[in-house]
Amino acid sequence: MGARGMGRETGNMRRLLTLLTVITALTMVMVAPASAGPQHHPHHPLGGEQVMVLNEKPDGTLGQYGCEEISWFGTIELYGRTYGMALYPIDGYLGDDGLYHYEESWRIFRNTFKLRDGFLKRCEPGKVLAAGEDAGTWSLDTGEFESYGVVEFATWRFRHWQGHTVRQQGITEPIDFGDLEDVFGFYGTFELL
């Protein structure tokens, strides 16, 4: 092969290496944003276990444990930590289908509810971290309930919840909560959809 042929081959090799370098650089640029920095996922499927106590007196009014605005109070486990949670009645009626239809608002607090002498020490145990409303049905025969709603307020590590649909479901039955034993409440789950 002559000098002229080797020069052409070297030029072709340089162009090929330049092209490969450009392709490699473009590939790295396209991949870099996905792998650089901390991972932020806009929507983690999330579920939390609830233990809640009914705050209703035998005559049907609220306030059995104080805080007359709260219908249910208790705890929710989220991100490996326990938070306080409360439900607040908006509306409810017994339908022709034999189910209790309800609307409520809910709040998750930074701290948990504490009882002293059978009464809630505080009606709001710390800052509200998330809140919203839901509507659902409750079978008085089986104790099973399910509701759907929307996160209307979220802050701190719950910020990405804002605007997401939530579902609560569970079963009402006698439960233990703190010093309260065998009281009417529910075990349930709360999850983002």
KATA-V996522 format. One record per helix or strand. SS is the DSSP state (A for helix, B for strand). FROM is the first residue (numbers start at 1). TO is the last residue. Records with the same first field share a line. If there is no record, write none. Layout:
SS->FROM-TO  FROM-TO
This chain:
A->3-35  156-161
B->46-54  56-56  62-62  72-78  81-94  99-109  115-116  119-120  128-139  144-154  165-177  180-192
